[in-house]
Amino acid sequence: MSSWHVTCTISYFSQEKRQRYQIFNDVTKTVALIASLAIVIIIIILGPNGTIPIDHPTCTTEGCTLYAQRLLASLNASAADPCYNFKEFVCDGWKRRNAYSVRQNMTVTALDALTELAHSAHVPLKGQTTAQKGLAFFRSCDAVLKKDRNELATVKKMLAEAKIEWPRRPTQPDVLYTLFYSSIRLRWSPIFNIEIETTDTYATRVFLMPHEDFDLVARKYTSLKKAEATERRAYFDVLGDEFGASAADQTVVSFKEVENSGQVMLEPLLDALAKERKPTAISTAWLYRPGADPSKARWQSVLASYGVKGNETVIYETETLPFVTEFFNLWARYGEAMIEVLVSWCTVQVAALYANQRLVANYYGTQDAAMLRYGAFCLSKAYLIAGFSVFSPYVGEEVTQPDRRDVEDIALSVRRAFHARLMTWEHYEPERTVVGDWDSVSFVFRPFDGEDMGVSNVTRSYPDMGESLAENWRNAAVPLEIIRSDKAYAALKSLKLHVLLDYDFLLLPFAAAFPYYHPNATRPMKYGGVGEEVALALSEAFLDTYARFDDAKKAIDSASICMTGAPDSHSNLEAIALHALFDAFNNASSDKDVRLPGLEDYTASQIFFVASCYAKCSGSSGDTDEDCNVAFRYVSAFADAFKCPPLTYMNPADPCHLF
């Protein structure tokens, strides 16, 4: 009732009534004031999200503190709203301050730890165990990278044995001899890996296979082709300077000649390599055709030097017939002198990686890039010699038994959550095996056991390893078949953290390094790190199995098209992994929502998604900011965790998920 109304009607009230009314009015005002204050207090307590916060405990362990410091330096709410660009929100700070990605940074740190342990281990000169041979090889490789040894003189001597005098032209080039000797005796195969297989009961088989050394040459050629001529010239000049070029020497191959050989010969070889691959016999009628160079006599002569008699039947085989025929057609078209320029130039680039730090950095572009890529080069080749025992020092020092059990528990929970989700899919078929045993991870952790064998389960006897990298690689003479088929070797070269095999996968020990894992960190960090690596491996195994079947493949492609507008296995991989991973995280989470220091406003679910995205943050040289966004925007739990309004970028109308 208004004061004006009270004044106008006061004459109608008795004095007693007026007093009662005044008391009532005062009480009403007091109640209203109290109610108003209560509402204000409730609003303050509730906060903008409309939920009453609880005094959550904060984790102050070393793992939590270190991880929180990482996130605080990377998260940038002013750069992006998590509901519109989660990748930028999470990774902005990291990308601005680091050249490496988070994964690459973790790998380099783990490699440094392994290197220090390898150098401190006792390795005898003679009578080495398999593990010691691997460590000795790894140390000889690291010594080249760290400038502790300069193997250039040894490398030049070995090249001379193959009749390569680069940068000088040989007086009498013999390219066929060079190809065989460099591949079989030196184990450098920039054009073909060549293997000779002789038996008492069957014809001699000669395999010509372009493989990893040609890939090294091709990658460098492709990257330099996009660069300025000055950069290509600088790369050439460093090689020329180290191998002894002289401007006054008329026998020295010029930069122009090398450029020309790439344009007229490497380009068609790259095109040929892109064609279909299948095991094929190379026609000897074509190879030995009249007038061909090299002639049948030259083939027989070079084979004789490897114990193949002239009257033996020889079968030449390859998986890349277009590449082989193109190479010998180029030889016939341009002649031996020009093909020698190509072969020696390619061989020298491979050999340079065994010589010294300057040449290694010259190939990889920068010393930082060399630390990462050449570190993987060294580790992968040491693995070929020692199998998973090459990780033994690292696992023994960095992964305790309780740590391993914890990581195994995480892996098993992710595995079971993935299986549970898969069984709900309309295209699920029990007989389509993704992994052999959904309730065991013993095989997954085989690389942590320090076995002398690798994926192939073949024990080979390699000689003792010394201090010279080039000589160690030559003496090891790792068979081509192992180099070509060992999936763990390929994964290590590519800096992967898991190895996909038939019906299961292997987790490599570096996947348990910080920031993917820390023993006393919170579950969101552990599941968003090493847990996600397990989920990605399972997703990869799932796609590898189910994409073979038409009904499943249509559903997989449909989900990809919904997400990205085109079939894209990577987007599916990420989205499938994230759904199953969040299930596992939810199942493993306790009622306590433990927060990180300095990040107390973020719930456990929010930190889980932050951790999962943070693991993918690229460095300043990265190509895309969509690594998180594409998959995360199709996981409803993400939008729920961050309360993203409908139709914001990270909460689209169409869910687009597979299962």
Beta strands, then each sheet from edge to edge (+ up, - down):
strand 1: 193-197
strand 2: 204-209
strand 3: 280-282
strand 4: 314-318
strand 5: 498-501
strand 6: 504-507
sheet 1: 1+ 2- 4- 3+
sheet 2: 5+ 6-
end
